[in-house]
Amino acid sequence: MNETLDITVTKTEQTRLTVTDFSQLPFGKVFSDHMFIAEYENGEWTNLQVLPYGPILMSPAISALHYGQAIFEGMKAYRLADGKVSVFRAEKNFERFNKSATRMAMPSIPEDIFMQGIAALIEIDNKWVPNQDGYSLYIRPVMFATDPYLGVKASDKYTFALLTTPTGPYYSKALKVKIETEYTRADEGGVGYAKTAGNYARSLYPFAEAQKEGFDQLIWTDAVSHEFIEEAGTANLIFVIDGKLVTPSVRSTVLDGVTRDTIIKLAKKAGIEVEERRVSVKEVIEGIENGRLTDAFAAGTAATVTPIGEIGYQGQVYKLTDPSTRTVSAGIAKTLNDIRYGLAPDEFGWNWIV
């Protein structure tokens, strides 16, 4: 990391810690006392500051609202067993954030601003990092265009912000998911590999329709034939077939998930064979029917490792093995959490102590 940046800190006059119930933390609804902000103008990032969390004044004409120049990331900080706070694999989120920025014609954020912004924010809001098992402080980096101009072009001005929210487990049960064969999350040559706001906006309607049918999430398929599986809702999708860890390969329509990458590395270290390739709907359904597919789970920063219990396809629901009997995903999830919480050696150097 480069030299220490000049970050202005303005503390809140009244903390919300005393009125926050840390046993009831719905995802993304309870925010910490402060946020980090940086502004981009005339080709440089300036006005770095930590300030009380709250509304930001902006023009109704800003480019982000009209043309969708907005990207984000998701990462977590954990309270280690020794009481210190660690951010998990922050460098991977930093790299992907700038990959998204490039695709959306936005400026890169310098590594020192990204990392020192996180460190400054966690330092002032250290007490917001939960210490319960399975809980963490979710960190949301976001960048959006702020040019108050209605012409269709890349903005000249941007705001980068860091928000934090303490959270418990994202899902509390095995998921019932539907294989989507009408709507698509992403198309070849599009922005599926970027974490841009529009990707999530286009998923909301089909997700709501699936919920009406009793499903918790969707399994997205390719936009051309709907024959190949890509992602699980807002997470990557991983199967265990014939004892092998099998996951759709990263491509322009599949997000290069940090948790996905972490699980692959842990599986290989544990001696489990891993296949990153195209996975067909036919292979999954037949695998459930003939017993070759013994495990399926969603993998993401929010979801972590969430078992899939049922898969709906063409009007039929297929039941998978009881999640309590699954050894591969359960073993990987335990290893991953032990590393995140400082209960096991961090052999890969993933924990960044802040």
Backbone torsions as a table, in degrees:
resi	resn	phi	psi	omega
1	MET	NA	146.6	-177.5
2	ASN	-75.0	-169.7	-178.5
3	GLU	-63.8	158.8	-176.9
4	THR	-64.5	131.2	-178.6
5	LEU	-81.7	158.4	175.6
6	ASP	-89.4	99.1	-179.0
7	ILE	-111.2	119.0	178.0
8	THR	-75.7	132.6	-179.6
9	VAL	-117.3	124.0	174.5
10	THR	-121.3	112.5	-175.9
11	LYS	-83.4	148.6	176.3
12	THR	-66.2	148.8	178.4
13	GLU	-79.5	-21.9	-177.1
14	GLN	-141.7	110.5	178.3
15	THR	-69.9	149.7	176.1
16	ARG	-98.7	5.8	179.9
17	LEU	-58.2	-40.5	-174.5
18	THR	-70.7	-17.3	-179.2
19	VAL	-112.5	12.7	180.0
20	THR	-102.8	126.9	178.2
21	ASP	-89.4	102.9	-176.2
22	PHE	-74.6	-3.7	174.2
23	SER	-90.5	-10.2	178.8
24	GLN	-128.1	92.0	-176.3
25	LEU	-128.2	81.5	176.0
26	PRO	-62.8	141.8	-172.9
27	PHE	-59.9	127.7	170.4
28	GLY	74.4	16.2	-177.6
29	LYS	-114.8	-21.6	-179.7
30	VAL	-108.6	115.0	-176.4
31	PHE	-104.5	148.7	179.0
32	SER	-69.6	175.7	-173.2
33	ASP	-68.5	-27.5	-170.9
34	HIS	-130.3	167.8	174.7
35	MET	-142.1	161.8	177.1
36	PHE	-111.3	137.6	-178.7
37	ILE	-133.0	140.4	170.0
38	ALA	-138.8	148.8	-176.8
39	GLU	-122.2	140.5	-179.3
40	TYR	-111.6	124.3	179.1
41	GLU	-158.2	143.5	-179.9
42	ASN	55.6	35.8	173.5
43	GLY	80.2	10.9	179.0
44	GLU	-145.7	155.4	177.7
45	TRP	-90.7	127.7	-177.8
46	THR	-139.1	-178.6	173.9
47	ASN	56.0	51.2	179.7
48	LEU	-77.4	126.0	-178.1
49	GLN	-155.7	146.1	167.4
50	VAL	-101.5	127.1	-177.3
51	LEU	-144.8	166.4	-178.9
52	PRO	-57.2	137.9	178.3
53	TYR	-61.7	133.7	178.9
54	GLY	172.7	-175.0	-177.2
55	PRO	-61.1	151.2	176.0
56	ILE	-113.8	129.7	179.1
57	LEU	-74.7	129.3	180.0
58	MET	-153.4	158.8	178.5
59	SER	-76.4	145.2	175.2
60	PRO	-71.1	-4.8	-179.6
61	ALA	-98.5	5.8	-175.2
62	ILE	-61.1	146.5	-173.9
63	SER	-59.2	-34.5	-177.9
64	ALA	-59.2	-37.6	-178.1
65	LEU	-72.8	-29.1	-173.6
66	HIS	-101.6	-32.2	-174.2
67	TYR	-125.5	5.5	167.4
68	GLY	75.7	20.9	175.9
69	GLN	-77.7	88.5	-179.9
70	ALA	-152.8	131.0	178.9
71	ILE	-133.4	162.9	178.5
72	PHE	-155.1	172.8	174.0
73	GLU	-135.7	169.7	174.9
74	GLY	-139.1	126.7	-179.0
75	MET	-149.5	170.2	-175.2
76	LYS	-136.1	147.5	170.8
77	ALA	-110.1	142.6	-176.2
78	TYR	-124.3	146.7	172.8
79	ARG	-86.5	113.2	-178.0
80	LEU	-74.4	167.8	-178.6
81	ALA	-60.8	-28.2	-179.6
82	ASP	-90.1	6.6	177.0
83	GLY	93.4	-13.9	178.8
84	LYS	-73.3	168.2	179.8
85	VAL	-114.7	133.3	-179.1
86	SER	-126.3	138.9	172.1
87	VAL	-100.8	131.7	-172.2
88	PHE	-90.4	119.7	173.6
89	ARG	52.3	45.6	-176.5
90	ALA	-59.6	-33.8	-177.0
91	GLU	-65.3	-31.0	178.3
92	LYS	-69.1	-40.4	177.6
93	ASN	-67.4	-37.3	176.8
94	PHE	-60.2	-47.4	-179.5
95	GLU	-62.1	-44.0	-178.3
96	ARG	-70.0	-34.0	177.9
97	PHE	-58.7	-46.1	-179.2
98	ASN	-72.6	-28.1	173.7
99	LYS	-63.9	-42.0	176.4
100	SER	-64.8	-41.2	-179.3
101	ALA	-60.8	-43.8	179.5
102	THR	-60.4	-44.4	-178.6
103	ARG	-65.5	-30.2	-177.4
104	MET	-97.7	17.4	177.7
105	ALA	57.0	40.9	-179.9
106	MET	-114.9	158.2	179.7
107	PRO	-71.8	150.9	174.5
108	SER	-72.1	152.7	173.1
109	ILE	-98.9	128.9	179.1
110	PRO	-61.6	147.1	-177.5
111	GLU	-60.3	-38.2	-177.2
112	ASP	-67.7	-35.2	177.5
113	ILE	-68.3	-44.2	179.7
114	PHE	-60.6	-52.2	-174.8
115	MET	-73.9	-46.4	-178.9
116	GLN	-70.4	-27.5	174.4
117	GLY	-64.1	-44.7	176.9
118	ILE	-61.8	-46.4	-178.3
119	ALA	-62.1	-42.5	179.8
120	ALA	-65.3	-39.4	-178.8
121	LEU	-68.7	-43.1	-179.9
122	ILE	-69.8	-33.8	178.6
123	GLU	-60.6	-43.3	-177.3
124	ILE	-79.7	-26.3	-179.7
125	ASP	-112.4	33.0	-176.5
126	ASN	-55.2	-38.7	-176.7
127	LYS	-70.1	-10.0	177.6
128	TRP	-82.1	-8.5	178.6
129	VAL	-80.6	113.9	-175.3
130	PRO	-63.9	157.3	176.1
131	ASN	-116.4	9.8	177.0
132	GLN	-80.6	151.7	177.4
133	ASP	-63.5	130.6	178.8
134	GLY	86.9	-1.4	-179.0
135	TYR	-106.0	160.8	-178.2
136	SER	-161.3	176.0	173.3
137	LEU	-106.3	110.9	179.1
138	TYR	-78.2	133.6	-178.6
139	ILE	-113.7	126.6	-178.6
140	ARG	-117.7	96.4	169.1
141	PRO	-76.2	138.2	179.4
142	VAL	-144.8	144.6	174.4
143	MET	-133.0	136.6	178.9
144	PHE	-144.0	151.6	-177.0
145	ALA	-76.9	137.7	-174.7
146	THR	-124.5	9.6	176.9
147	ASP	-63.1	123.4	178.3
148	PRO	-83.6	69.8	-171.6
149	TYR	-145.2	131.4	-174.8
150	LEU	-94.4	12.3	174.1
151	GLY	-82.5	147.0	-178.5
152	VAL	-83.0	97.2	176.2
153	LYS	-162.7	164.6	176.6
154	ALA	-63.8	138.3	-178.6
155	SER	-66.5	155.4	174.4
156	ASP	-96.2	-14.5	-177.2
157	LYS	-126.4	146.1	-179.0
158	TYR	-145.6	156.3	171.0
159	THR	-119.5	133.0	172.8
160	PHE	-109.9	131.5	-178.7
161	ALA	-134.6	150.9	172.7
162	LEU	-121.9	121.1	176.5
163	LEU	-114.9	149.6	176.2
164	THR	-130.9	144.2	-179.5
165	THR	-144.3	120.8	177.3
166	PRO	-67.2	141.0	-174.3
167	THR	-148.6	153.5	173.4
168	GLY	-100.2	-162.1	179.4
169	PRO	-59.7	138.4	-177.3
170	TYR	-72.7	-45.5	176.6
171	TYR	-116.5	143.9	-177.8
172	SER	-108.1	-0.4	-178.3
173	LYS	-152.8	168.4	175.8
174	ALA	-64.1	144.8	-173.1
175	LEU	-89.7	145.7	169.0
176	LYS	-105.9	113.7	-172.7
177	VAL	-120.6	155.6	-179.3
178	LYS	-116.1	132.3	174.4
179	ILE	-76.2	115.7	-175.3
180	GLU	-85.7	124.6	-177.5
181	THR	-123.6	8.2	176.2
182	GLU	-112.7	-53.8	-179.3
183	TYR	-92.8	159.3	179.7
184	THR	-128.8	151.4	177.0
185	ARG	-85.6	-36.4	-173.8
186	ALA	-154.9	155.9	179.8
187	ASP	-126.2	155.3	178.0
188	GLU	-56.6	134.4	-179.6
189	GLY	83.0	-0.9	-178.7
190	GLY	-92.9	-141.7	-174.8
191	VAL	-121.5	25.3	-176.7
192	GLY	-60.3	-28.6	-179.0
193	TYR	-83.6	-8.9	179.6
194	ALA	-97.6	148.4	176.0
195	LYS	-92.7	76.4	179.9
196	THR	-108.4	147.2	-171.4
197	ALA	-55.7	-38.7	-176.6
198	GLY	-61.5	-29.6	177.4
199	ASN	-59.1	-37.4	-176.6
200	TYR	-82.1	-33.1	178.2
201	ALA	-61.9	-40.9	-177.1
202	ARG	-72.0	-15.0	-179.8
203	SER	-88.7	-13.8	-169.6
204	LEU	-68.0	-42.5	-178.4
205	TYR	-65.9	-52.0	177.8
206	PRO	-61.0	-32.4	176.5
207	PHE	-64.6	-43.2	178.6
208	ALA	-63.3	-37.9	178.0
209	GLU	-65.6	-39.5	178.2
210	ALA	-66.1	-37.0	177.7
211	GLN	-61.7	-36.0	178.0
212	LYS	-62.4	-26.4	180.0
213	GLU	-90.4	1.9	176.7
214	GLY	94.3	14.1	179.7
215	PHE	-97.3	151.8	179.3
216	ASP	-88.7	-28.1	-177.1
217	GLN	-159.3	177.8	178.9
218	LEU	-114.1	153.4	164.4
219	ILE	-107.1	116.5	-178.7
220	TRP	-80.8	142.4	176.4
221	THR	-117.5	171.6	-176.6
222	ASP	-65.9	151.3	-173.7
223	ALA	-74.7	-19.6	-174.7
224	VAL	-84.1	-53.7	-173.7
225	SER	-118.1	-15.3	-173.6
226	HIS	59.2	25.2	-179.1
227	GLU	-96.1	-18.0	-175.2
228	PHE	-118.8	138.6	-177.8
229	ILE	-82.0	141.8	-178.7
230	GLU	-121.3	-63.3	-178.3
231	GLU	-137.2	171.5	177.5
232	ALA	-116.6	96.3	-179.2
233	GLY	62.4	-115.7	178.9
234	THR	-106.5	24.4	-177.5
235	ALA	-137.9	167.2	171.9
236	ASN	-78.3	163.8	-175.9
237	LEU	-123.2	132.7	-178.0
238	ILE	-132.3	137.4	178.5
239	PHE	-119.3	160.9	167.2
240	VAL	-117.8	113.5	-178.2
241	ILE	-125.7	123.6	-177.3
242	ASP	53.9	35.3	178.2
243	GLY	80.3	-1.9	179.8
244	LYS	-99.2	146.0	173.3
245	LEU	-82.2	118.6	-176.0
246	VAL	-122.3	128.0	-179.2
247	THR	-142.1	143.9	176.2
248	PRO	-55.1	134.4	-178.4
249	SER	-69.7	149.1	178.9
250	VAL	-68.8	133.2	179.2
251	ARG	-150.3	-171.9	-176.5
252	SER	-66.5	-15.5	-179.6
253	THR	-107.2	2.6	-178.0
254	VAL	-125.7	126.6	-178.8
255	LEU	-70.0	137.2	177.4
256	ASP	-81.2	82.9	-172.7
257	GLY	-68.9	138.7	178.4
258	VAL	-69.6	-42.3	178.2
259	THR	-66.4	-39.3	176.0
260	ARG	-56.7	-49.6	-179.8
261	ASP	-61.8	-39.5	179.3
262	THR	-63.5	-44.9	-179.2
263	ILE	-64.0	-40.6	178.7
264	ILE	-61.2	-44.3	-179.9
265	LYS	-65.2	-40.4	179.3
266	LEU	-68.3	-37.6	179.2
267	ALA	-64.6	-45.5	179.5
268	LYS	-62.6	-39.7	178.8
269	LYS	-64.1	-31.7	179.9
270	ALA	-82.9	1.3	178.2
271	GLY	85.2	14.6	178.9
272	ILE	-90.3	130.4	178.9
273	GLU	-69.7	136.6	-177.0
274	VAL	-120.8	134.2	175.5
275	GLU	-123.4	119.3	173.9
276	GLU	-105.8	109.0	-172.4
277	ARG	-162.1	177.8	172.4
278	ARG	-67.1	136.3	178.8
279	VAL	-122.3	118.8	-176.4
280	SER	-85.6	153.2	174.9
281	VAL	-60.1	-41.2	-179.3
282	LYS	-59.0	-42.9	179.9
283	GLU	-62.6	-40.0	-178.8
284	VAL	-67.9	-47.9	-178.2
285	ILE	-64.5	-45.6	178.6
286	GLU	-64.9	-34.2	178.8
287	GLY	-65.2	-36.4	176.4
288	ILE	-67.7	-43.5	-175.8
289	GLU	-67.5	-38.7	-176.8
290	ASN	-97.3	2.4	174.9
291	GLY	83.5	3.4	179.2
292	ARG	-74.5	-29.6	177.7
293	LEU	-91.2	111.9	-173.2
294	THR	-110.2	-5.5	-177.0
295	ASP	-159.5	145.1	174.4
296	ALA	-151.0	135.9	-179.6
297	PHE	-154.3	154.0	174.5
298	ALA	-88.9	143.1	-178.5
299	ALA	-131.9	119.8	179.7
300	GLY	-165.1	170.9	-179.4
301	THR	-60.0	-46.7	179.8
302	ALA	-75.3	-47.3	-175.9
303	ALA	-74.5	-26.1	-172.2
304	THR	57.0	-107.6	174.6
305	VAL	-124.2	105.5	-177.3
306	THR	-116.7	117.7	-177.9
307	PRO	-66.0	146.6	173.5
308	ILE	-102.9	123.9	-175.8
309	GLY	-97.4	-32.3	-178.1
310	GLU	-142.4	144.1	177.5
311	ILE	-126.2	123.9	178.0
312	GLY	-96.9	135.9	179.5
313	TYR	-152.2	123.0	178.2
314	GLN	50.8	46.7	175.0
315	GLY	84.4	-3.3	179.5
316	GLN	-116.7	143.4	178.9
317	VAL	-109.6	126.4	-178.5
318	TYR	-105.7	126.2	179.8
319	LYS	-91.2	134.0	177.7
320	LEU	-94.5	177.8	-180.0
321	THR	-63.0	153.6	178.7
322	ASP	-58.1	122.4	-178.7
323	PRO	-54.5	-29.5	-178.2
324	SER	-69.3	-14.1	-179.3
325	THR	-100.1	-1.7	-175.2
326	ARG	-84.0	124.4	-175.6
327	THR	-96.5	-32.5	-174.6
328	VAL	-68.8	-57.7	-178.4
329	SER	-65.4	-37.6	179.8
330	ALA	-64.7	-41.1	179.9
331	GLY	-66.7	-42.3	178.7
332	ILE	-65.9	-42.6	180.0
333	ALA	-60.8	-40.9	179.8
334	LYS	-66.4	-44.6	178.5
335	THR	-60.6	-44.8	179.8
336	LEU	-60.3	-48.4	-179.3
337	ASN	-66.6	-36.8	178.3
338	ASP	-62.2	-38.8	177.5
339	ILE	-68.0	-46.4	-177.9
340	ARG	-60.3	-35.5	-177.3
341	TYR	-97.2	8.9	176.3
342	GLY	74.0	23.9	-179.2
343	LEU	-96.4	-8.3	178.9
344	ALA	-138.5	155.9	-179.8
345	PRO	-58.2	138.3	178.7
346	ASP	-92.8	73.8	-172.2
347	GLU	-66.9	-25.2	-178.1
348	PHE	-91.9	-6.7	-178.2
349	GLY	69.8	38.1	-175.6
350	TRP	-83.4	-27.5	-175.3
351	ASN	-85.6	124.1	176.2
352	TRP	-104.3	107.2	-179.5
353	ILE	-75.5	123.7	-177.6
354	VAL	-112.8	NA	NA
